[in-house]
């Protein structure tokens, strides 16, 4: 009897690493541990899983990260901003374990990300407005950083001219 229970509850490692979320309101996605050197053909994003920045999303792989695979690029972009919002609000800090280098467990991430993403996407119209606002802010931030670089370049040029004209 116990053997049957264990057999029924036993899952393969592949099943434990992947989460497929099926819902009419949401898309299908798979969450698993990223292995360095792996190339993904489907749209994807990476989530840092070690350190105090755990939960940080990025399009390029981190050394220690999870990967979320999507069917469509639009879904990937939507979930990027959900993950970004959760990271910015330090949502994942409550799930960090470890005393020297804290890390986020894959199972904790799966258990919390899926329902959180679903609840954030339930009000589709508001979700789209939030995504548009976050994109606009990201664009403004990039312009701001570009302007700072230009200001520093001009400052360097003025200082260079000033120093060279005095000699």
PEKA-V696663 format. One record per backbone hydrogen bond with DSSP energy under -0.5 kcal/mol. CO is the residue of the C=O (numbers start at 0). NH is the residue of the N-H. If there is no record, write none. Layout:
BEGIN
co:CO nh:NH
co:CO nh:NH
END
This chain:
BEGIN
co:0 nh:4
co:1 nh:5
co:2 nh:6
co:3 nh:7
co:4 nh:8
co:5 nh:9
co:11 nh:15
co:12 nh:16
co:13 nh:17
co:18 nh:20
co:19 nh:21
co:20 nh:22
co:25 nh:22
co:27 nh:70
co:28 nh:20
co:29 nh:68
co:31 nh:66
co:33 nh:35
co:34 nh:37
co:42 nh:69
co:44 nh:67
co:45 nh:57
co:46 nh:65
co:47 nh:54
co:48 nh:103
co:50 nh:53
co:52 nh:55
co:55 nh:47
co:57 nh:45
co:62 nh:64
co:63 nh:48
co:63 nh:49
co:64 nh:33
co:65 nh:46
co:66 nh:31
co:66 nh:68
co:67 nh:44
co:68 nh:29
co:71 nh:75
co:72 nh:76
co:73 nh:77
co:74 nh:78
co:75 nh:79
co:76 nh:80
co:77 nh:81
co:78 nh:82
co:79 nh:83
co:80 nh:84
co:81 nh:85
co:82 nh:86
co:83 nh:87
co:84 nh:88
co:85 nh:90
co:86 nh:89
co:89 nh:92
co:90 nh:93
co:91 nh:94
co:92 nh:95
co:96 nh:102
co:99 nh:101
co:101 nh:50
co:102 nh:96
co:104 nh:108
co:105 nh:109
co:106 nh:110
co:107 nh:111
co:108 nh:112
co:109 nh:113
co:111 nh:115
co:112 nh:116
co:113 nh:117
co:114 nh:118
co:115 nh:119
co:116 nh:120
co:117 nh:121
co:121 nh:123
co:122 nh:126
co:123 nh:127
co:124 nh:128
co:125 nh:129
co:126 nh:130
co:127 nh:131
co:128 nh:132
co:129 nh:133
co:130 nh:134
co:131 nh:135
co:132 nh:136
co:133 nh:137
co:134 nh:138
co:135 nh:139
co:136 nh:140
co:137 nh:141
co:138 nh:142
co:139 nh:143
co:140 nh:144
co:141 nh:145
co:142 nh:146
co:143 nh:147
co:144 nh:148
co:145 nh:149
co:146 nh:150
co:147 nh:151
co:148 nh:152
co:149 nh:153
co:150 nh:154
co:151 nh:155
co:152 nh:156
co:153 nh:157
co:154 nh:158
co:155 nh:159
co:156 nh:160
co:157 nh:161
co:158 nh:162
co:159 nh:163
co:160 nh:164
co:161 nh:165
END
